[in-house]
């Protein structure tokens, strides 16, 4: 018979901790060894005693929920680096979350707010339409004469300048090409030179101011004539004027949108020049046809 | 049969054989908080202190979640930390325990007097078991406590920093010692 099993082997056998071969060998030995079998029975009874004695220690209830709360709170405490920031974020979250909760009163409130917003949008659109580019240009044109203060020097220059033929050779582009306007032989046409101009409410594009002044002056000239135009001429004049104004408005808004595009500015100046030409034509016609 | 079993084990994927999959913190808490709390209470002998110990153990787990062992040995790691924290707590508490021993005695007497008979017997048995357990030296005592909770020899060796081959012997000696002392105290053999 083989040597009897040691206490650690017997314990491991009892606890099921022996590997396959050692377990088989131990079982084989126990089957034929009374001493070891008696030791195993003693071990079993002691283990039972130990287990039942320690059972109350490990059977007492575990406060799982309280432990979880405590540990979560402690972990939250670990995570909080700047408590104030977290509080403010959570406060904002709570506030936003509370906004999303619909109660009957809040629903009425939101509906009222929606109506007010709708009215505000309609009003804004109406206001914007009334301030459309055409109106803006007209506003500019209407305001410009107020700002014009003719200087005597310019009036003198205008009287010196007197060839109607030059008018036809007018080139329509830059402000420096505004000479045809000066050829207005009407002494009443004041052309500004270094005028004291208050800043208009409407922001002017570079080079635009001189055109506006010229147009205002021509407008004054035309309006100063007491005579009324022939109805057909008047209608055509107004139609052409509206057409040119629309062109100015369109090109002006394009130039404003693309401040770095020289072509856009050129188109605008061309439109202005067309208006200047139209006004010049009308002014010339009225001056030449003036009854003596 | 044996050859078949080893062939089956060899055919298993490595990840299953090693079982080193890390657990999430919540999973670890759900699986092991009872073992941690009970082990702590078996050392500090007070539910409130055991809660403190459990909280500290899981905070340490939270801080070291990346460096803790996988699922297979996580319980052993947790219980090792538990035993250390619980012993430290006891050392810190020793003065106050000595100071409050008189008060504790009165409280225990009051509790014993008011408890139902069944609870009273249970309480007496628990106290006797604790006294017997206190007579057993370390690491045998811890071996018995961990074995009681179903830990394997490998886990016990990991938790107590022992050689796995020594665990069986320690349990056997501890069990014998406990039976002797407990028999003397309660005469229950």
Interface residues (C-beta under 8 A of the other chain):
Chain A: X6 X7 X8 X9 X10 X11 X12 X15 X17 X20 X21 X43 X46 X47 X49 X50 X51 X53 X54 X56 X57 X58 X60 X62 X63 X64 X66 X67 X68 X70 X71 X74 X75 X78
Chain B: X2 X5 X29 X33 X34 X37 X38 X41 X42 X47 X51 X54 X55 X58 X59 X62 X63 X122 X125 X126 X128 X129 X130 X132 X133 X144 X145 X147 X148 X149 X152 X153 X165 X166 X167 X168 X169 X171 X172 X173 X175 X176 X178 X179 X182 X188 X189
